[in-house]
Amino acid sequence: MSMEIKAPMPGTIIQILVQEGETVAEMQEVAILEAMKMENAIPTTVAGTVKSISIKENDKVATEQVLMVVE
């Protein structure tokens, strides 16, 4: 089953902490989003393998934008 990891708020991706094909644990931080001058860690809600990453560092993202997919 695939799970989309989405941006919780608009902001700028300042760091991506995983790579495609990497195994992640539930609640592992996968990216850092800067919003309102604060850094917000974005965790995955499921354990699995990172199937795809649809962002890169310095990308501006919108609320609910898909950042990556974990299977």
ROTI-235174 format. One record per residue (C-alpha): residue in one letter; x, y, z. Coordinates in steps of 0.001 Angstrom, whole numbers, padded with zeros to 6 digits, always signed. Example, Ala and Ser with C-alpha at 12.3 -4.5 7.8 and 13.67 -1.06 7.14 Angstrom:
REM residues 2
A+012300-004500+007800/S+013670-001060+007140/
REM end
This chain:
REM residues 71
M+000000+000000+000000/S+001343+003448-000928/M+001169+006462+001382/E+001601+010021+000137/I+003602+012315+002407/K+002107+015810+002035/A+003142+019284+003115/P+001252+020312+006270/M+001528+024013+005355/P+002958+026232+002628/G+006687+026903+002796/T+010103+026112+001363/I+011803+022715+001461/I+015217+023380+002991/Q+016410+019792+003385/I+015461+016317+002136/L+016618+013672+004603/V+015988+010498+002555/Q+016600+009166-000960/E+014454+007119-003318/G+014774+003422-002485/E+015659+004115+001158/T+013844+002224+003903/V+012138+004460+006462/A+010612+003803+009878/E+007224+005079+011019/M+007523+008711+012247/Q+011026+009093+010753/E+011731+012651+009595/V+011974+012740+005794/A+012178+016480+005034/I+012525+019892+006667/L+010046+022601+005658/E+010677+026243+006499/A+007476+028185+007097/M+007066+031519+008877/K+010825+031513+009688/M+010468+028208+011579/E+011889+024837+010596/N+009266+022085+010629/A+010250+018425+010421/I+007989+016362+008194/P+007707+012724+009312/T+006425+009706+007440/T+003325+008154+008990/V+004177+004634+007814/A+007222+002378+007651/G+008310+001302+004182/T+010468+002213+001211/V+010618+005646-000399/K+009135+005029-003862/S+009363+008554-005276/I+010349+012066-004244/S+008579+014857-006130/I+010408+017814-004562/K+013928+019165-004352/E+015642+021474-001905/N+014581+025139-002165/D+011228+024190-003770/K+008266+026251-002610/V+005358+023958-001724/A+001653+024434-001042/T-000459+022954+001748/E-001326+019307+000952/Q+001186+019162-001925/V+002557+015619-002315/L+006240+015578-001339/M+006975+011872-001654/V+005407+008425-001745/V+006301+005616+000674/E+005312+002005-000030/
REM end
